[in-house]
């Protein structure tokens, strides 16, 4: 699936906590679907994710498979923080646009990371070790 096809399929879909399907998804579910269908990479299954574990718990279990990069690139993840705590994640679909699913807005959308920094304190860009 191309990135454009993926964006067309998920943009506007409803946010649902711990969901990972094309009908509804949360922020991590969106990342998993993007990596699976656009990049052909299966991310590690995180025990407890579907049972409602906090995002920070899921992020800490997966964090070791990613490496930081200094600037955004297509396909990297953007991890948004509240203070020093990771609170949200999305996929960079261009160097200046992030595809993400935020519960506060209730659906998948594209935003500038700078716009999201009005809500979050910082952003960190990461690429998967298999890329």
Backbone bond lengths (Angstrom), bond angles and torsions (degrees), N, CA, C in turn:
res aa  C-N    CA-C-N  psi(-1)  N-CA   C-N-CA  omega(-1)  CA-C   N-CA-C  phi
1 X - - - 1.447 - - 1.532 108.01 -
2 X 1.308 116.50 137.46 1.463 118.83 177.64 1.524 110.09 -78.77
3 X 1.313 115.53 162.25 1.462 119.37 177.16 1.529 110.32 -60.80
4 X 1.321 118.01 -41.15 1.470 121.48 179.36 1.524 111.18 -61.88
5 X 1.340 117.19 -42.68 1.467 120.89 176.82 1.526 110.39 -60.44
6 X 1.325 116.09 -44.60 1.461 120.97 -179.18 1.526 110.66 -61.36
7 X 1.316 116.85 -48.22 1.468 120.75 -179.39 1.523 110.04 -59.25
8 X 1.332 117.06 -44.47 1.457 120.59 178.67 1.517 112.90 -61.55
9 X 1.318 116.52 -32.88 1.461 121.54 -178.96 1.526 112.88 -76.03
10 X 1.333 117.57 -37.19 1.469 119.59 -173.50 1.526 114.38 -100.76
11 X 1.317 118.54 -23.24 1.462 120.39 -175.88 1.529 110.32 -59.22
12 X 1.315 116.34 125.72 1.455 121.95 -179.01 1.515 114.96 88.88
13 X 1.333 118.40 -6.30 1.472 120.76 178.80 1.525 109.74 -68.76
14 X 1.333 116.83 148.91 1.468 119.39 -175.72 1.527 113.60 -69.95
15 X 1.317 114.45 145.68 1.456 122.72 172.79 1.521 107.74 -79.38
16 X 1.328 116.62 137.84 1.463 122.36 172.70 1.517 107.40 -145.24
17 X 1.313 116.07 131.25 1.455 121.21 -177.44 1.522 111.43 -58.01
18 X 1.330 116.82 128.59 1.463 126.27 177.04 1.522 113.22 62.36
19 X 1.338 117.46 26.64 1.463 121.03 177.84 1.524 109.99 -98.95
20 X 1.325 115.58 146.55 1.469 121.17 -178.71 1.526 109.05 -146.33
21 X 1.336 116.17 65.85 1.461 121.19 177.72 1.521 108.19 -142.74
22 X 1.317 116.68 168.78 1.456 119.38 178.90 1.529 112.20 -74.86
23 X 1.322 118.00 -8.40 1.459 120.76 176.42 1.527 111.55 -84.19
24 X 1.334 116.41 -37.57 1.466 121.97 179.08 1.520 108.49 -160.11
25 X 1.340 116.10 153.76 1.462 120.11 -175.61 1.513 109.89 -160.03
26 X 1.334 115.45 159.79 1.460 120.15 168.84 1.525 106.73 -106.82
27 X 1.319 117.20 -172.82 1.468 119.40 -173.65 1.528 112.39 -63.42
28 X 1.338 117.96 -42.34 1.465 119.46 179.55 1.524 110.66 -70.55
29 X 1.326 117.35 -39.60 1.461 121.08 177.41 1.521 112.00 -58.33
30 X 1.328 117.24 -38.28 1.461 121.92 176.83 1.529 110.88 -61.95
31 X 1.329 116.76 -44.32 1.470 121.06 178.60 1.528 110.17 -62.02
32 X 1.322 117.44 -45.61 1.468 121.84 179.79 1.529 110.24 -59.34
33 X 1.332 116.94 -46.10 1.467 120.50 -179.87 1.525 111.65 -64.20
34 X 1.324 118.26 -41.59 1.461 122.23 179.13 1.529 110.28 -61.33
35 X 1.313 115.92 -49.27 1.469 119.07 -178.46 1.527 111.27 -64.75
36 X 1.312 117.78 -36.53 1.464 121.45 -179.52 1.531 111.33 -70.17
37 X 1.323 117.46 -48.36 1.463 120.93 -170.05 1.525 114.79 -93.69
38 X 1.318 118.01 -26.75 1.467 120.39 -179.83 1.526 111.22 -97.55
39 X 1.325 116.57 -45.33 1.462 120.27 -176.27 1.527 113.87 -97.28
40 X 1.339 117.48 -10.14 1.462 120.58 179.00 1.514 113.78 69.52
41 X 1.323 116.55 28.69 1.458 121.70 -177.42 1.526 109.63 -121.06
42 X 1.313 115.84 125.27 1.463 120.68 178.77 1.522 108.54 -89.30
43 X 1.317 116.07 116.39 1.460 119.98 177.76 1.515 109.65 -75.19
44 X 1.297 115.63 157.93 1.461 121.34 -179.15 1.523 110.28 -62.92
45 X 1.327 115.62 139.77 1.456 120.07 174.82 1.521 108.14 -75.86
46 X 1.286 115.72 132.70 1.461 120.53 -178.40 1.520 108.85 -103.22
47 X 1.313 115.87 115.56 1.460 120.77 178.93 1.519 109.54 -58.35
48 X 1.308 116.27 133.50 1.453 120.70 177.95 1.512 114.27 91.57
49 X 1.322 118.34 -8.66 1.461 119.62 -176.31 1.525 111.49 -61.51
50 X 1.330 116.30 -53.18 1.457 118.75 -178.80 1.522 112.83 -68.23
51 X 1.326 117.25 -20.66 1.463 119.34 -178.86 1.520 112.25 -85.67
52 X 1.329 117.02 5.38 1.456 119.44 172.46 1.508 115.41 97.98
53 X 1.326 118.43 19.29 1.464 119.63 176.77 1.524 109.40 -59.81
54 X 1.313 116.47 149.08 1.458 120.77 178.99 1.518 110.44 -60.86
55 X 1.338 116.13 151.88 1.469 120.99 177.76 1.519 110.92 -55.11
56 X 1.317 117.90 -41.99 1.467 121.25 -177.34 1.526 110.54 -61.16
57 X 1.329 117.97 -37.80 1.460 121.70 178.17 1.524 110.04 -63.71
58 X 1.317 116.73 -45.51 1.468 121.16 178.96 1.520 110.60 -64.14
59 X 1.312 116.90 -44.02 1.466 121.95 -178.61 1.523 110.73 -62.11
60 X 1.326 117.19 -44.35 1.465 120.37 -178.95 1.523 111.70 -62.83
61 X 1.330 117.81 -34.64 1.461 120.85 179.17 1.526 111.94 -71.19
62 X 1.318 118.04 -29.69 1.462 122.34 -175.92 1.528 112.76 -96.81
63 X 1.312 118.01 -20.32 1.465 124.21 -171.21 1.528 113.87 -52.17
64 X 1.320 118.29 -36.69 1.470 121.57 -175.90 1.529 113.38 -65.12
65 X 1.323 118.17 -17.11 1.464 121.58 -178.68 1.526 112.70 -89.51
66 X 1.317 117.14 1.76 1.458 122.61 -176.13 1.524 109.68 -120.35
67 X 1.342 115.56 155.00 1.463 119.39 174.24 1.524 109.15 -129.01
68 X 1.305 114.61 145.16 1.465 120.65 -179.82 1.518 110.90 -70.62
69 X 1.324 114.80 146.02 1.462 121.72 171.98 1.525 107.36 -128.20
70 X 1.334 117.32 150.27 1.467 119.61 -173.22 1.524 114.88 -72.40
71 X 1.335 117.39 -27.96 1.465 120.45 -179.23 1.523 109.83 -135.67
72 X 1.310 115.34 157.73 1.460 120.91 -179.79 1.520 111.18 -69.08
73 X 1.325 115.16 143.81 1.463 122.88 174.37 1.522 107.68 -139.51
74 X 1.309 116.47 156.45 1.461 120.45 179.65 1.525 109.73 -56.81
75 X 1.339 115.67 130.01 1.457 121.86 177.88 1.511 115.40 91.03
76 X 1.320 118.11 -12.32 1.468 118.20 177.22 1.530 108.58 -77.66
77 X 1.309 115.78 162.96 1.461 119.16 176.07 1.521 109.02 -94.55
78 X 1.304 114.35 152.61 1.457 121.92 173.77 1.521 106.41 -115.46
79 X 1.316 116.52 118.77 1.462 122.03 179.58 1.522 107.10 -104.09
80 X 1.316 116.27 120.99 1.462 122.23 -178.11 1.524 109.60 -102.47
81 X 1.308 115.52 138.80 1.465 122.55 -174.56 1.517 111.49 -114.18
82 X 1.323 114.84 149.53 1.462 123.63 163.92 1.522 104.46 -112.69
83 X 1.318 115.70 107.63 1.460 119.43 -171.44 1.513 108.37 67.51
84 X 1.320 116.79 -126.58 1.464 121.35 178.23 1.523 112.75 -100.91
85 X 1.327 117.07 10.56 1.463 121.67 -174.09 1.532 110.38 -107.61
86 X 1.345 118.40 123.08 1.465 120.41 174.76 1.530 109.56 -60.85
87 X 1.341 116.46 130.78 1.455 119.83 -174.50 1.526 113.77 -127.38
88 X 1.336 118.16 -16.29 1.461 120.78 -174.49 1.526 108.74 -159.48
89 X 1.331 115.94 155.03 1.465 120.84 -178.73 1.519 109.49 -143.85
90 X 1.319 115.63 149.46 1.456 121.62 176.32 1.517 109.30 -150.76
91 X 1.333 116.37 178.43 1.467 122.80 178.82 1.522 108.18 -114.43
92 X 1.317 115.72 131.96 1.463 120.20 177.10 1.530 108.79 -78.71
93 X 1.332 116.24 118.09 1.465 120.88 179.95 1.527 111.34 -98.00
94 X 1.307 115.72 -6.61 1.464 124.40 170.01 1.526 104.82 -158.38
95 X 1.310 118.58 170.94 1.471 117.81 178.71 1.533 114.16 -62.91
96 X 1.344 117.17 -13.29 1.469 119.58 -177.26 1.528 114.03 -126.91
97 X 1.333 118.98 7.46 1.462 121.86 179.57 1.518 110.92 -130.50
98 X 1.322 114.90 133.19 1.460 122.35 -179.31 1.527 109.23 -116.11
99 X 1.331 116.67 125.94 1.456 122.84 173.94 1.520 106.52 -90.93
100 X 1.327 116.51 124.76 1.463 119.37 -174.95 1.522 110.46 -153.04
101 X 1.325 115.61 163.41 1.462 122.66 177.67 1.517 107.32 -124.70
102 X 1.315 115.59 108.55 1.462 119.81 -178.01 1.509 110.57 -109.98
103 X 1.318 116.03 129.18 1.452 120.89 179.99 1.510 113.30 -59.03
104 X 1.329 116.69 -33.69 1.455 120.26 -178.47 1.525 111.78 -63.56
105 X 1.330 117.52 -28.28 1.464 121.56 179.46 1.523 111.73 -101.18
106 X 1.317 117.10 -20.04 1.440 121.47 172.98 1.512 117.68 82.61
107 X 1.360 118.52 6.61 1.456 119.02 179.46 1.528 110.77 -159.95
108 X 1.346 115.11 167.70 1.464 121.70 177.70 1.521 108.50 -76.27
109 X 1.338 115.63 137.27 1.463 120.81 -179.33 1.519 110.44 -155.28
110 X 1.319 116.08 167.44 1.466 122.88 175.98 1.521 108.55 -108.84
111 X 1.316 115.58 133.08 1.460 121.30 177.59 1.513 109.55 -143.19
112 X 1.299 115.37 159.13 1.455 121.45 170.86 1.525 108.30 -73.07
113 X 1.328 118.26 138.68 1.468 119.20 174.20 1.530 111.71 -56.91
114 X 1.324 117.16 -31.84 1.470 119.90 178.02 1.521 111.08 -63.25
115 X 1.327 117.60 -38.43 1.462 120.54 176.84 1.526 110.51 -64.94
116 X 1.335 116.88 -39.64 1.463 120.28 179.69 1.526 111.92 -68.79
117 X 1.320 116.88 -24.01 1.470 119.73 178.14 1.524 112.24 -72.36
118 X 1.316 117.55 -3.26 1.468 120.29 170.71 1.525 110.08 -75.53
119 X 1.331 115.52 -22.45 1.468 121.85 -179.98 1.524 111.07 -102.86
120 X 1.321 116.27 -35.24 1.463 121.89 -177.20 1.521 110.13 -108.50
121 X 1.336 116.30 161.21 1.469 120.38 -174.55 1.523 113.90 -87.99
122 X 1.341 117.67 -26.75 1.467 119.98 178.24 1.519 109.46 -161.33
123 X 1.334 115.42 165.35 1.461 121.95 177.35 1.525 108.27 -131.22
124 X 1.327 114.93 145.40 1.461 122.00 178.20 1.530 106.81 -130.12
125 X 1.324 116.77 133.96 1.464 121.79 -179.98 1.521 109.31 -101.67
126 X 1.339 115.70 138.53 1.458 120.41 -176.99 1.524 110.37 -141.98
127 X 1.334 115.41 149.65 1.462 121.41 173.35 1.525 108.44 -119.64
128 X 1.317 115.29 150.59 1.461 120.56 -179.56 1.521 109.68 -73.72
129 X 1.310 116.50 144.36 1.458 121.88 -178.66 1.515 114.17 -60.91
130 X 1.339 117.98 -22.53 1.461 121.18 -179.31 1.526 112.44 -82.67
131 X 1.313 117.45 -3.85 1.478 120.71 -178.15 1.513 109.50 -99.22
